[in-house]
Amino acid sequence: MSNPSTWWRNAVIYQIYPRSFADSSGDGYGDLPGIIDRLPYLTQLGVDAVWLSPFYLSPMADAGYDVADYRVVDPLFGETADAHELISRAHDLGLRIIIDLVPNHTSDEHEWFRAAVAAGPGSSEREMYLFRDGQGEHGELPPNNWSSVFGNSAWTRLHHADGAPEQWYLHLFDVKQPDLNWNDERVRAAFDDVLRHWLDAGVDGFRVDVAHGLAKKPGLPDQKEVTELLGTNMGPMWDQDGVHEIYRRWHGVLTEYDGDRALVAEAWVPDLDRLALYVRPDEMQQAFNFAFLNAPWDAATYRTVIRDSIAANDAVGAPTTWVLSNHDVMRHASRLGRADTGNRNSAGPEDPQPDHELGLRRARAATLMMLALPGSAYIYQGEELGLPEHTTMPHEFRQDPIWERSDHEQVGRDGCRVPMPWTADAPALGFSPTGRTWLPQPESYRLLAVDQQIDVPGSTWSLYRDALALRKSYALGDGSLEWVNDLGDDVVGFTTGDVTVLSNVSGVPVALPDGEILISSTPVDAELPTDATVWLRRS
């Protein structure tokens, strides 16, 4: 078993997207008091910790990832005291709390950026961000050709009060999210203080947004390719070696506190050996394994990603951190039901629709495979219900800036952020007492509501609850992995401790080896059908 102080090595962590979890006020937006009321649900499910997406003061240009004050709760989510109450109540229930930290950029309404704009070109205030003069005869062209993750140029030009143009500022995301200059010591010191503020409040760790983006290549040279969503093409703005100095410094801040606090990297770094650098002993504790999330429904790909991920992380003494869904990608219950199962971008009503029955069948199988792997695992709210992506959402409801900045070429991420269904016959399916919801819920959510599944044999909720209990009792998160190779190319098979895990990804049904069936993603008998996973206790 892992040392209890290194809880993050094997923890199952539940991601809450606060505006879509539970609304206590009736305004149609989830809030912190709503989360507090639902914490017992999470202990009943059996998770170890909770990760909260941002709840800070924000103009909400990017759903709170444009932070105006890192120490204050936005009124949309309640009061700052509610955050402290949530941390305390979670700890009373045995749940740890990880909060989001957004260090690559601030809101353009943050006091630092306002001061920088007011101070003008050449001022020390502007050194906290990435202001540059433009190219061209009159500076009318952006400083380089970098593109925003959300579409179009990553540069916006400021203008004086009289309309005269001046410098440009960098924003790798929305125009209202200016990038910070992490070469400036004031930025580094300010975030040391933010870390300590929330560590003093009792948080157990931080999920670091865009962890691979803080350091830019010196000189800000042109990129050679157009940036893909979340920067996975690794241009001069992503995965620069300078980020590691920052995280070593943060590691030192966390060691000032008891309880083995954790840093979690959201780093879209496809090279697994490069990703492992983020979790060296003096840096972060976890880094999301997006190679696993991105994997198509293919046995050979899963075997390769699992083998290479574990090897890369073992080399630096770190656990692997598995994930299948989050607030930025299509829910895996829908992704695995489309023709291109590796495509994580959402679909709109005009696009080919996923086969939701097939997707859910595969999602249950993929989840059982993931939860048996050694290391830590993340669950995105609602996946324990088998929630699909809202792929038919009418465009007039879309709020993700990707929709507008891509000139309506990408529908964005609203489809995976739809409010949770709690009660089938209640207003807003139990999400809000008034029936208001900031995004519309599809009718399919009614039969998937919590009250329709909780403690119901065979439901997806019960599958998650039972798998999490077995994962704990057999210490699978602490296990080692040995491959089972005699069941055909289409089966991902491995043993960990006393448990054999078999996932029939795409082949014909295969005969089960001897052993007691502990749990299966679909009913099994003597054979393991296609698109199914089983855990066996070896005889």
N, C-alpha and C positions, 0 to 999 in steps of 0.2 A: 504493500500500500504506500501511496505517496505520503510524505510528511504533511500533516494538516496545514502547516504554514505555507506550503507551496500548493495551495488549493487550486490555483489556476492551471496546474499541470493536467488535471483530469476533469475539471468542472464542466457541467452543461449549463450554458448561459442563455437566458431568454431575452431576446431583443424586444423592447417596447418602443414603438413609434408613438410618442405621447399624444399627438393630436388625433390619433385613430384608435386608441385603446379603450378608454372609458370616459364619458363626459358626465361630470357631476352637476354642472351649472345649467345645462340645457341650451347652451349657445351653439351646439353642433360641433364643437371642438373638444377633443379629449383633454384632460387636465390632470394635474398631480393629485388632487383629492380623489379623482376617479381611479387612479392607479393604486393609491393607498387602500381604497375599498376592495380592490380586486387582488391584493397581495396573497390572501389565503388560497385563491385559485391556483397561483403559481406553486405554492408549497404542496397543494394537493396533486398537481401534475408531477412534481418531483424534481424540479430544476434546482440548481445550486446558487445561481446568481442571476442578476438582472442587469442588462445594459440599456440605458435610457438614451435615445436620440436627443438632440439639443432642446432645452427648455428655457434658454437664456433670453434676455431682452433682445428683440429683433424686429425690424420692419417686415420680416417674413417674405422677402423677395425670393428666397430659396428654402422655404419651410423651416426657418430657424438656423440654417447653416450660414446665415449672414448675421453675425453676432455684433450687437451694439454695446453690450456690457456682459462680461463673462462671469460676473458675480451676482447678477440680479435675475430672478425669474420673470419671464414675460407675463404680463397680466392675462394673456390668453390661457396660460397654464396654471394660474393661481397666484400665490404670493411666495416670496422668497422663503418664508417660514415653512411653507408646505414642502419644500425640498428637504429641509432639515427633518421634518416630521417623517417624510417618506424613508429617509435613510435610517432613522431610528426604528420605525416600525418594521422595516425589512430585516434589520439586524435582530430584532426581537423574534422574528419568525425563522431565523437561521439563514436568511438570504443575504448575499453580498451584493453591493451596488457598484456598478461601473457607469460612469457618465461620459458623455461625448465631449471631446476637446477639439476645437476647430482652429488650428494654429496657422494654416496656410494663408488665410485671408480673414479680414473682418468685414463688417458691414461698412458701406460708405457713410453711414450715420454714426459710426463709432467716433468718440471724441478725438482719437489719434488721427483719423483721416480728415476730419473737419479742420483740425489744427494745421495739418499738412497743406490742405488746399488753401487755407487762409494765409499761411506764411509765405507762400509763393516759391517760385523756382530758386534753387540754390540754398534754401533754408535747411537747417538741421532737422526740422520737423518732417520734411519730405524724405529724409534718409530712412525713415521707418517703413516706407513703402518703396515701390519700384516705379518712380517717375523718370521719364526720359524725354529728351527732345525728339521731335519727329524727323524723318528723312525727307528728302525733296528740297526744292529751292526755298520753300517757305515753311518747312516742317510739316507739310500737309499730309505726309505719308507716315504710317505707323513705324515705330523704331525697328521692328523686325516682322517676320511673317507668321508669328505664332498665332494659332487659332485657339479659341475658347473651347473647352470641353462641351459647352452647351451650344456651340455653333457660332460661326462668324469670327471676326477678329478678337484676339485677346487684349486688344488695346482700345482705350477710349480717350479722346482728347478733351481736356478742360477748356473752358472759355472764361474770360474776364466778364465782369458785370456788364461791360459795354459791348459784349459779343466778340471781342478780339480773341483769337485762339491762342493757347499757350501750350503747356506740356501735355504729354500722354501718360496714362498710368496703366499698369498691367493688371489684368484680371483673368486668370485661367478659367474662371467659371463665369458667373453672371456679372454684368456691368456694375452691379451694386455690391460686388465682392472683391475689393481691391486686394491684391497679394501683398503680404508683408515682406519686408527685407530682413531675412534672418542673418544677414551679416552685421546687422546693427545690434550693439550690445543692449540698448534700451529695450528692444523687442525681446531678447532672451531673458533679461531680468524681469520684465513684466510678466512673462509666462511662468517663470519660477514662482512669482507671487500668486498667480492664478492657481497653479498646482497646489501650493501650500494652503491657499484659502479653502479649497474643497477637501484636501486631505485633513485639515483641521476639523472640517465638518463631518468627517467620518467615512468618506467614500473609500471604496476598496481598490479603485483603479480608474483608468481613463482609456477609452477607445479613441485613438488619434486619427482624426479625419485627414485624408489625403497625406498620409505619413510619408509617402515617397516624393512629395512635391515641394517641400520647404526650401531646399537648396536648388538654385538654378545654375546652369553652367556659366562660368565667368564670361563676361562680355555679352551674354544673351544672344548667341549666334542664331541665325535662321534655322528653322527645323527643316528636315529634308522631306518629311511626309506630313500629310494632314493628320492632326491629332484625332484619334478615335475616342469614343466615350470612355471617360475615366483614364485616358492617357496610356492605354496599354501598348502603344507603339514605341514607348521609351525614347522620346525626343529629349532635347537639351534641358527641358524643364522637369524631368522625372528621374527619380532614382539616382541622383547625383551623390557621390561619396560624402559630401558635406553634411548630409542629414544625420550621419551616425555620430558626429560630434555633439549634435543637439541632444540626441537620445541618451548618450552617455551622461550628459549633464543632468537630464531629467531622472535618469536612474539614480544618480546621487541624491537628488531631492527626495525620491521615494524611500530611499534607505534611511532617511532621518526618522521614519515613522514605523511603529510596530505593526505587525499583522501581515507582512509580506504583500504590499500593494502591487498592483500590476499595471503595465502599459500594454496596450493592444494595438498593433499596427494595421490600419487599413491601407495596405500598400499593394497596388495593382502592378506587381512585378512578376512577369511570366517566367523568368529564370529562377528556378527554385533554389539554386545555390546563392543567387543574389538576395532572394527573399530571406534566406536563413541568416544573412548578415544582420538583419534587424533584431534577431532574437539571440544574439551572442550574450554571454553571461553578464556583461556590463551594460547592456542596452535594454531592449524590451523583453517582456515575458512571453507574449503571443503575437502571431501575425496570421491574419486570415488566409486560409489556403484557397485562393480564388482559382487555382488550376483545377481543383476538385469541383468547385462550383461550375466552372466553365466546361467541364468534360461532357461530351455527348454521351448518349446512352449506348455505350460500347464497352465491352468487357476488357479488351486489350488496353484501351485508353485508361480505364479505371485502374487496372493492375499497374500500369506504368506510372500514373500520377501518385498512387498510394506508395509504391516502392520508392520512387525518387524523392517524394516528400519526406518520408520517414528517414531515409538515408541522409538527406541534406540537413534536417533538423537534428538528427542524432550526432552529426559531426560537430555541432555547436552546443550539444547538451540541452536542447530545447524540445518541448513537446510540439506536435503538429496540431493545428487548430482548424478543425473541419467545419464547413458551412455549405449549405445548399441554397438558402434564400436570404435576402435582406431587403431593405427599403429602396435599393437602387437597381434591382434586377427583377425580371419576370419571376413570379412564384414558381417553384419547381413542379408543383402539381399541374401547371399549365405548360411550362417549358418542355417537360418530358413528354407531352402529348402533341407536340408539333413535329412537322417533318424534319426540321433542323433542330435537333434536341440540344445542340450546343449554343443556340442563339439566345442570349440573355436579355435582349431588348424586348420591350413590350409590343403588343399588337393593338391596332385600333379596329373599329367596326368594319372598315373596308378591307382589312387584311385577312388572309387565310386564318381560320379559327382553329385553336387546338382541339384535339380529341380529349375532352376532359375526363372521360371514364378511363381511357388508356393512361392519361397523364397522372391521375390519382393512383392507379395501380402501380405505375413505375415509381411515383414519388414515395409511396409507402415502402417499396422495396429498397429504394436508394437511402431512405432514412434509416432503415434497419441496418443496412450496410455501414452507414456513417457512424451510427451510435455504438457499433461494436469495435470501431477502430481505436487504437491506443492514442491518447492525447485528450484534448478538450474539444467540445463541440458547441456550436451556436444554433439556436432555434429562433426563427423569426415569428413574431406574434401571428397567430392564426394558422400557421402551417400544421399545428397539432390538430386542427379541425379539417385539414385537407383543403383549405380555401384555394380556389383558383384565382388567377389574375382576372380583373374586370376588363376583358378585352373588347367589350362592346359599349364602353362608356361614351356617351355623346360628347363631341368635342367641346361643346360650350361649357362643360364643367371643368375642363382641364386647367390646372394651376401650376404645373411644373414649368419653370422657365425654359426647359429644353424645347417645349412645344413651340413657343414664340421665337426663340433665338435660332432654331433650326428651320425657320420659315415653314413650319408645319410639316416638315419631312419626317420628324420623329415624334411619336406621341408622348414620349417621356415616361415618367415613373409613377404617375398617379394610379395606374391600375393595380399596383401592389400595395398601395397605401390606403385602401378603402377601410372605413371604420369596421371594427370587430362586431360580429353578430353574437350576442349573448343569449337572447331569448326570442324564440321564433315568433310569438304572437304579441310582442311588445313594440311600442313605437321605436323606430330606428333599430329594430331587432335587439332592443335592450341597450344599445350604445348610449342613447341620450333620452332623458325623461320626456323631452318635448317632441321627439321625432325628428329633430333637426340633425343633419349630417353635413359636414363640409364637403364631402364627396358622396355621390350616390352609391348605395349598396345594390349589387345585382340581386335579382330574385333568387338565384341559386344559393345565396347565403342563408336563406330561411331554413332550409332542411339541414344545413351544416352548423347551425347555431349551437353554442355550448350546451344549452339545456336539452338539445336533441341528441347529444353524443356522450355527455359525461356519465361514466360508469356503465355505458351501454356496451355489452360484449360485441366485439368486431368493429366498433367505431374507430375512426382514426384517432380520436382523443384517447381512447382506451389503449390503442396500440402504442402511442407515445408514453402514456403513463406506465404501462407494463414494461416497455423496453427500458425506460429510465430506471425502474426498480431493479430489473435484472442486471442492467449495466453496473449498478452499484453493488449488488450482492455478489456478482462475479468479478468485480474490480476490473472491468474491461478497459477503462480509461488508463489503467496502470499496466496493461498487459503488453506482451511482445507479440509479434506476428510471424507465423510460419505459413507459407503458401500451400494450398491444396491444389495439385496440378493434374489430377487424374479424372476430372469430370468433364473435360472438353473445353474448347477455346472460348465458348460463350458463357462460361460460369466463372465468376470471381469467387474464389474459395480461399479461406484462411482459417487457421486455428489461433486462438488466443486463450491461454490458460486451459480450462476444462471445456471451452466452448468452440465448436466449429461453426463457421458462418459461411453460408453458400448463397450467392445471388445469381440466379439464372437470368442473364441480361437479355439475351435475344435468341437463345437456341430452343431446340425441342425439349419437352419435359425430360428430366433426368432422374434416375433412380436415386433415392436418398441412401446414404450410408447408414450404418447402425448408429443409434443414439436416440436419446429422449428429446422430443421436440419441445423446446422452451418457449418459442414464440415464432410466428411466421406472419408475413405481410398479407398473405391470403391463405385460405384453408389449404392444407397439404395433407397428404396421406403417405403413400409409398413413393410418390414422385414429387419432384419440385417443378411446378409449371413455369412457363415463360413469364418474365417480368415479375419475379417473386424472390423473396429472401427468407431464409429460415435460419434460426439459431438452434443448434443441437448440442446437448450435453453428451460428451463422448462416453461410450460404455466402458 
